[in-house]
Amino acid sequence: MAAPSEPASPPSPTTVRRNPPRRARPPPTPLASAKPKASSLSRLLEDEAAAASIAPPPASSSSPQEERLKVYLRIRPLPNRERCKAVARPIPGKDQRRKPKQAGGGEVCLVPTGPNSVALTVPQSKLLDPKRGRTEVFDGFSAVFSPDSTQLDIFEQVMNPLLDDFLGGKSGLLVAMGPTGSGKTHTIFGSPRNPGVLPLTLRRIFNAQDENKVADRPARSFSLSMFEILSEGKGERILDLLSDAAECVLQQSAIKGLQEVPLSNFADAENLISRGMLKRSTAATNANSKSSRSQCIITIHGVRKSGDADSDSLSRAVLTIADLAGAERERKTGNQGSRLLESNFINNTSMVFSLCLRSLLEHQKNQKKPLEMHFKNSMMTRYLRDYLEGRKKMTLILNVKPADDDYLDTSFLLRQASPYMKIKYTSLDDSSDLVSTKRSNASLIYQENKKKRKFQKPEVLVVERKKNTDTDNITKVSEEDEAQHKFLSSELQRVSRSETIMTNFARALWTVLKQYKNKLLESENAAESMKELIRDKDTQIMQLKKELEILNSHCSCKNVLVTEDASIDRDDSVSSGQSGQNLLSLSSKPDLGCYDASVDNFHLVAGEVSKELTCHGPDNSSARCSLKGESVSCDTSSISLIDEQELSSIGLKVEVQAIHKKLDASERFSEQTSAHTGDIAPSSSHSDNQSDQSFTEHHMLQCQRTEKIRISLSPQCTSCSKKATIEQSEEGTEELSKTTVEDIQHDNNTREVEHPDYLSSSQQVNSETEDVSSSQSSLQLPGMVSPQKKLDELDIEPERCEPGGGKANVEYVTGHSQAPEQRSDCGDLVPCLLKEITSPVKASKAPSKVSEAEEGADKKKGLASRPGGDTKKTRRRLQPAASMMLKELIGVDLDADTKREESGKSSSSVATGMSEELIRLVRARPVRRA
Ligand SMILES: Nc1ncnc2c1ncn2[C@@H]1O[C@H](COP(=O)(O)OP(=O)(O)OP(=O)(O)O)[C@@H](O)[C@H]1O
């Protein structure tokens, strides 16, 4: 052992203690480093440690029951060249004594401070504050071997205990770890001249074998296997160094294909080792000219036959020695390419190894922390699993380099491995390898099952639990495995509990999802039904729209402005004072605006009537049944072209239809107008001189008269539509006069001159055609007096009716309330229910026929009041059937309202009765054909 020739300098004032706390200084014990020929550096460090009251724990401080992991520290000596230079350099002073200088100005950062402690000083080059040094003391090592310690010292202190256990049947492991070039291989293998631990062990084994033979003790058999684990960039490989076979396979903790070479003597064993060393992968790096590139593991299997002759049991023990490849720093080694990959592999393996020990330590500190399975990350740790999990005894020897340049590596190793000395061995597996193998297999099965359980169903888990139970039974082979069994059981319970929780959660989640799915389906069904309903509604809406369009087309005659109707009405009501006086000119009476709704209903009826009755003639004359600015136009221009019979039938048909519709309209109208009776009642109140009874009787007479007139319309229409001759017109007129207008005084002149078209009109069966012809037709028959001429004669300026542009006041009057002139015209037969006082309505087409009656009454009294004196000026026309029906309908409704007020009777019943009577009369009366 080379000892430094220069005393080391004391560490810097700042001291950081690691590991065991300060204790009382133990009594001096014979340590390997405290030998008399120990270096002065060691003695100096011991003095320093004593001065600092740093007392390393004794190696035997732990109780026998609580054996700890032994960690030895060996400080590699400085290279010879540097040592020679250091020897020639004198020690200048005290400060320099505190830290030994290396050759070339280098210093030693690590010095042993005791048999179990070292002091690591931060080099000046790495100090942030050079004035303040910092020294770390690592204590608690089983032994600290100074640089001048020999191989034999290492063997005796480090390997002998393990060897004793091995020879006693206990397995053990010695691992040499440290940075590259720190002397691991040197420590394990040594050299021919300076053999290492392994050769010395083999020598002792065979020496012991010889002693046993001499002592006649049971013979033992030993075998040796040697392999390396390396990486060539494609994963780890196991190569057997004692045979030429291909690479071996690691199965659990056993290596298949690994040759175990029986050992017969030391020489053979030494040759095997030498051969294996030759095959080991080494390479030159900047840090080591012969750097190991693999983890080398040597196993010595010792089989001892039991001393009991009757027993055939064997005691197996394995002594394992691992020479790990040193951790490398790329900056120092300068490795590139494959070397760099090897460096990564080496460093990773060293890290995994350290993690396993760290996890074991933490698990032993806190049992709640599970023992991490870091050993799976590397082949070496998998092979050494039993040792890394604390089931077998293991010993570490840390090889370090004391130079300042190696400060980082040294510091890292000491910080990393110094806690390992706290690892305890409470349940060492001292039984045979068979039991160990069973336990290992059981553990692996458990781990594999634990993996599978995560993805298997509960049914399968039952079987797996049975298997686990069997596995647990296997673990009960040894009583010493009771703790392990408890741990596995607790783990199993925890896993089972977790599985139960997750299973229940999954079931609950599945149930919720099912419920949501059902709700979704229900919602979809509801949406479909709603869609169908909407489609049906749309269809109904479309049908209603079509019907509405049809109705609109039927009511195309609506919304026609009142033009000549007003004049016609006025003409009829004033000039003739005949049955046409019954025509209501409601259109010019905005006071009846409240009847709009009801009148609209009536328009529908009247519109249909007019549609069928509409005839087009050459004169484009039209007659309209006006009602509040709207009228049902009845074009009479083409009446002449229509067959008389057809017209007759049409007339009857129209009459009947009109009657039926009138009944409905009258009912609606009466219902709606009943709400406005209050508006009408005041008007009716104006008839002061007329009693209600007389009014009712008069109205009944009016209705009867109107029916008579209506009955006469059909033959009149048929007679005038086909031939359209004056004679026919006269005949029709005569017929009309005979049957219906007996009380009406007709102008004889108008009988002679009637426009055929006008006469052919079934809607407006007027006895006079001059008004129509003058307004619409250019045909001027002899004897006809143009309206303008008549106006001129009357000196009445024609008024133009504007659609809805004027206001008209409606006054309810009875026949007795009428002016005498009008009463003379109408007599008692045709009462004027409504008297148009003012009629500012203007005609849009033809000038309005001046209501001679009212004009005469208002402006030219006497002229219009004379019953027969204005025969040339007044134009009397038979009201169109529709107009008469309308008038009758309105009159009935109004009367019905009045009557309802008086007697409470329903007007509809009266109307219905009258209509039925009318229908009966129509049907009973044969149609007269021309
Ligand atoms: N205690 C010692 N005394 C004398 N020489 C030593 C000592 N330790 C190591 N050496 C020498 O240092 C050199 C490197 O040693 P070694 O190869 O054992 O280091 P290592 O830790 O195995 O390196 P690597 O991890 O790279 O294999 C060798 O030449 C060896 O002879």
PDBQT file of the ligand as one rigid body, heavy atoms in Angstrom, charges set to zero:
ROOT
HETATM    1  N1  LIG A1001      -4.981   1.161  -4.935  1.00  0.00    +0.000 N 
HETATM    2  C1  LIG A1001      -4.336   1.212  -6.041  1.00  0.00    +0.000 A 
HETATM    3  N2  LIG A1001      -2.971   1.104  -6.006  1.00  0.00    +0.000 NA
HETATM    4  C2  LIG A1001      -2.288   1.165  -7.112  1.00  0.00    +0.000 A 
HETATM    5  N3  LIG A1001      -2.823   1.325  -8.332  1.00  0.00    +0.000 NA
HETATM    6  C3  LIG A1001      -4.175   1.457  -8.440  1.00  0.00    +0.000 A 
HETATM    7  C4  LIG A1001      -4.967   1.390  -7.327  1.00  0.00    +0.000 A 
HETATM    8  N4  LIG A1001      -6.231   1.552  -7.739  1.00  0.00    +0.000 NA
HETATM    9  C5  LIG A1001      -6.220   1.677  -9.049  1.00  0.00    +0.000 A 
HETATM   10  N5  LIG A1001      -4.983   1.608  -9.487  1.00  0.00    +0.000 N 
HETATM   11  C6  LIG A1001      -4.624   1.726 -10.885  1.00  0.00    +0.000 C 
HETATM   12  O1  LIG A1001      -5.439   2.662 -11.502  1.00  0.00    +0.000 OA
HETATM   13  C7  LIG A1001      -5.747   2.243 -12.797  1.00  0.00    +0.000 C 
HETATM   14  C8  LIG A1001      -7.230   2.212 -12.974  1.00  0.00    +0.000 C 
HETATM   15  O2  LIG A1001      -7.705   1.330 -12.106  1.00  0.00    +0.000 OA
HETATM   16  P1  LIG A1001      -9.058   0.445 -12.461  1.00  0.00    +0.000 P 
HETATM   17  O3  LIG A1001      -9.025   0.039 -13.831  1.00  0.00    +0.000 OA
HETATM   18  O4  LIG A1001      -9.187  -0.598 -11.453  1.00  0.00    +0.000 OA
HETATM   19  O5  LIG A1001     -10.141   1.498 -12.305  1.00  0.00    +0.000 OA
HETATM   20  P2  LIG A1001     -11.697   1.172 -12.485  1.00  0.00    +0.000 P 
HETATM   21  O6  LIG A1001     -12.376   1.809 -11.377  1.00  0.00    +0.000 OA
HETATM   22  O7  LIG A1001     -11.896  -0.224 -12.654  1.00  0.00    +0.000 OA
HETATM   23  O8  LIG A1001     -12.013   1.925 -13.814  1.00  0.00    +0.000 OA
HETATM   24  P3  LIG A1001     -13.184   1.532 -14.760  1.00  0.00    +0.000 P 
HETATM   25  O9  LIG A1001     -14.393   1.743 -14.034  1.00  0.00    +0.000 OA
HETATM   26  O10 LIG A1001     -13.015   2.441 -15.892  1.00  0.00    +0.000 OA
HETATM   27  O11 LIG A1001     -12.979   0.146 -15.129  1.00  0.00    +0.000 OA
HETATM   28  C9  LIG A1001      -5.212   0.902 -12.982  1.00  0.00    +0.000 C 
HETATM   29  O12 LIG A1001      -4.068   0.959 -13.781  1.00  0.00    +0.000 OA
HETATM   30  C10 LIG A1001      -4.860   0.467 -11.640  1.00  0.00    +0.000 C 
HETATM   31  O13 LIG A1001      -3.662  -0.339 -11.647  1.00  0.00    +0.000 OA
ENDROOT
TORSDOF 0
